[in-house]
Amino acid sequence: MDEPKVGFKDLFVYQHLADLLKKKSILEPKPIQLAAFPYLKRIENDIVIRGVNGSGKTCAYLIYLMEAYFSNSLFVVDRQLESVIIILPTPELCQQVSN
């Protein structure tokens, strides 16, 4: 029997964020995201996610940042990001993330 698929709304993502992801055709978390989310939620951790191209690493970080924004938690105060630096190694990845 197949295991039921886990959607973003089943994890920790606000429904509004799940709707935004759906508009971008991001319907369910990739395995690397499922593995990373519990660690990203811990405020005291720095985390490095390793995986092959297209595995969902960058999206895992960005989804977590958006979740923090919508929940008004961590480094977000009154829906203003206090400090987030996103360093990307290639122009192509910069373009992908900006979309």
C-alpha positions in Angstrom: 0.0 0.0 0.0 1.3 3.5 -0.9 1.9 5.9 1.9 -0.2 9.0 1.9 1.5 12.0 0.4 2.4 14.8 2.7 1.5 18.3 1.6 2.8 21.6 2.9 -0.3 22.3 4.8 0.3 19.0 6.7 3.7 20.2 7.9 4.0 23.6 9.4 3.1 25.9 6.5 0.2 28.4 6.9 -2.6 27.8 4.4 -1.9 31.1 2.7 1.6 30.0 2.1 0.5 26.6 0.8 -1.8 28.5 -1.6 1.1 30.7 -2.8 3.2 27.6 -3.4 0.4 25.9 -5.2 0.2 28.9 -7.6 3.9 28.2 -8.4 3.1 24.5 -9.0 4.9 23.5 -5.8 2.3 21.0 -4.6 4.2 18.8 -2.1 7.5 18.8 -0.3 10.5 17.0 -1.8 12.3 14.5 0.4 15.2 16.8 1.2 12.7 19.4 2.4 10.9 17.0 4.6 14.3 16.1 6.1 15.4 19.7 6.6 12.2 21.3 8.0 12.6 20.0 11.6 16.1 21.4 11.7 15.2 24.7 10.1 12.5 25.2 12.8 15.1 25.1 15.6 16.1 28.7 16.3 19.6 27.8 17.6 20.7 25.9 14.6 22.7 26.9 11.6 22.0 24.4 8.8 23.7 23.3 5.6 21.6 21.3 3.2 23.4 19.1 0.7 21.9 17.5 -2.4 21.9 17.3 -6.1 20.8 20.0 -8.4 17.0 20.3 -8.5 16.5 18.5 -5.2 14.7 21.4 -3.5 17.5 22.7 -1.2 17.0 26.4 -1.9 13.2 26.1 -1.8 13.5 24.5 1.7 15.3 27.6 3.0 12.9 30.0 1.2 9.8 28.2 2.4 11.1 28.4 5.9 11.8 32.1 5.6 8.3 32.7 4.3 6.8 30.6 7.1 8.7 32.7 9.6 7.3 35.8 7.9 3.7 34.7 8.0 4.0 33.5 11.6 5.7 36.7 12.8 8.3 34.6 14.5 12.1 34.4 14.9 13.8 37.2 13.1 10.5 38.8 11.9 9.1 41.7 13.9 5.8 43.2 12.8 6.1 41.5 9.4 9.5 43.1 8.8 12.5 40.8 8.2 15.1 41.9 10.6 18.1 40.2 9.0 18.2 37.7 6.2 21.1 37.3 3.8 20.7 35.0 0.9 23.9 34.3 -0.9 23.6 32.4 -4.1 26.5 31.0 -6.1 25.3 31.6 -9.7 23.3 34.2 -11.7 21.0 31.4 -12.8 20.1 30.4 -9.2 19.6 34.1 -8.4 17.1 34.4 -11.2 15.3 31.2 -10.1 15.0 32.4 -6.5 13.9 35.9 -7.5 10.9 34.3 -9.4 
